[in-house]
Amino acid sequence: MNVSKLCDIELTYTSLESLDYEPGGQIYGAMEGSVAGERLSGTIRLTNLAVRRPDNVNLPTLRGVLTTETGQTAWVELDGVATLRASDQARVIAARCIFRTGSAELRWLNSAFVVYEGVLDRVAVGGSARGALHVCEVTVA
């Protein structure tokens, strides 16, 4: 498998609700940010519906819209796992990302297998995440 960087991504929580219930909880938040790369650049708006597990692992479940610099749009879904980094208690995240679009310019994203790796400094309004999206291409003949 070939893995190549698609773009950098930066996000900031603009709103956040954290609900506690036994044995875990639920996060409901809005994030805004940008993506920047040779093949994909623009803005992104996401809603996070993350489950908080009792073992202190969060399950990011983000849905939203990417708008490119040329005005094209794509639906975005990220689903992953966020664990605490021992050194500073930031959340390190690994997720898969799926796109859906009718844009001819972005149609290649509909069949791309994309993964995200990143870090969220804190789960709070103003908390910022930074990371990268990577495209995985099958090489099995």
Disulfide bonds with the S-S distance in Angstrom:
none
